[in-house]
């Protein structure tokens, strides 16, 4: 009897301890949820939203890829970083709605022409309306003008011959629009042309690597690793990279609030130079000028100019002013 009573008492104590611990865990979980729910939106709002609308495809390409979607998606992948956020193409298309259906005559003539869906030409007001519905700060829309992969050759294939390949990709009339007021900040072009080096010789009809690449190209996924390793893939990368460089220079730099949020600071100080914890991944480039502020007093203590970007998050800068005042851990803001 006494043993049973002791066990019941011990059991009741264990239950109370478990309930108390569970209550503490629930309270702690609630506090963490509230804290992080308050922080997350602030972090998400420190960057800028960019929407890339479907491009107009005037390249004449008749293969399986839908360039009007694939090309802006790849361009968006190049632009995205810690400051620029890209609106998903699915979100854009859901706002734009499905393309108009072809009538009987459209389907008939489609048998003899490019079978790709005709894209409606959007007015500036329509572009701004779509962009605002997806919460974008900037809109980008352009034209795929050239997308070609050509082969040239001569000789007798079964005995001896030669072939050369050329890939040409061009996007043009790529407009960068500020959604708040409809201002066109820039109209850029990106183009690149790749050639196979020299004239590839072939003997007794034996196919070369580029022959296999040429004939199997349409079986690859656009933007895949195998596609990017092809001659056409390399031309695509360079053309879009040329365009994105101009787009970045056209769009305004991150504002002071973003820089404060990221906490970019002076890492080390040398005679006439400093290193900072910001680099290419943060949109920093050579020539950018920053003001330097003391950590505690927040007083302006100097000015620096970026001379070289070493990595995604490290750069070197020359001291323009404040050699004796600048200290490690001082924070920086853009000079505007």
Helices and strands as residue ranges (DSSP letters): H 2-44, E 48-52, E 56-57, H 67-79, E 84-86, H 89-96, H 104-110, H 124-133, E 138-156, E 160-178, E 183-195, E 200-203, H 209-216, G 217-219, H 225-228, H 231-250, H 256-262, E 266-270, E 273-276, G 280-282, E 289-293, E 300-309, E 315-321, E 331-334
